[in-house]
Amino acid sequence: MGTSTLSRFQRGALAQLVNEGNRSYQVMADALGVAKATISYELDRVKPYDPELAQQDADRKRRNC
């Protein structure tokens, strides 16, 4: 499983998993069907994690490619 980008829905689900606490990156990755590296990158994108801000950041970076 390679690194991928998350959809808006997956970002919302990730925020819920983060808010529930005590979950490893691997558990969150398995729940979302992505690589652990994707979770790590995503949670580093915006601190504290906010799925809307993360989506805006991803959209901005995609436009600037």
ZIVEN-V566070 format. One record per residue. RES is the residue in one small letter. SS is DSSP state (2 for helix, 1 for strand, 0 for the rest). NEAR is the number of other ideal C-beta (glycine too) atoms within 12 Angstrom. Layout:
res->RES ss->SS near->NEAR
res->RES ss->SS near->NEAR
//
This chain:
res->m ss->0 near->14
res->g ss->0 near->10
res->t ss->0 near->15
res->s ss->0 near->19
res->t ss->0 near->25
res->l ss->0 near->31
res->s ss->0 near->20
res->r ss->2 near->17
res->f ss->2 near->14
res->q ss->2 near->26
res->r ss->2 near->33
res->g ss->2 near->21
res->a ss->2 near->25
res->l ss->2 near->36
res->a ss->2 near->29
res->q ss->2 near->18
res->l ss->2 near->29
res->v ss->2 near->28
res->n ss->2 near->16
res->e ss->2 near->13
res->g ss->0 near->10
res->n ss->0 near->9
res->r ss->0 near->22
res->s ss->0 near->16
res->y ss->2 near->23
res->q ss->2 near->18
res->v ss->2 near->17
res->m ss->2 near->33
res->a ss->2 near->29
res->d ss->2 near->17
res->a ss->2 near->20
res->l ss->2 near->31
res->g ss->0 near->18
res->v ss->0 near->28
res->a ss->0 near->21
res->k ss->2 near->24
res->a ss->2 near->19
res->t ss->2 near->30
res->i ss->2 near->36
res->s ss->2 near->19
res->y ss->2 near->24
res->e ss->2 near->38
res->l ss->2 near->28
res->d ss->2 near->15
res->r ss->2 near->28
res->v ss->0 near->22
res->k ss->0 near->12
res->p ss->0 near->13
res->y ss->0 near->28
res->d ss->0 near->20
res->p ss->2 near->28
res->e ss->2 near->16
res->l ss->2 near->18
res->a ss->2 near->32
res->q ss->2 near->26
res->q ss->2 near->17
res->d ss->2 near->24
res->a ss->2 near->26
res->d ss->2 near->18
res->r ss->2 near->14
res->k ss->2 near->14
res->r ss->2 near->11
res->r ss->2 near->9
res->n ss->0 near->8
res->c ss->0 near->8
//
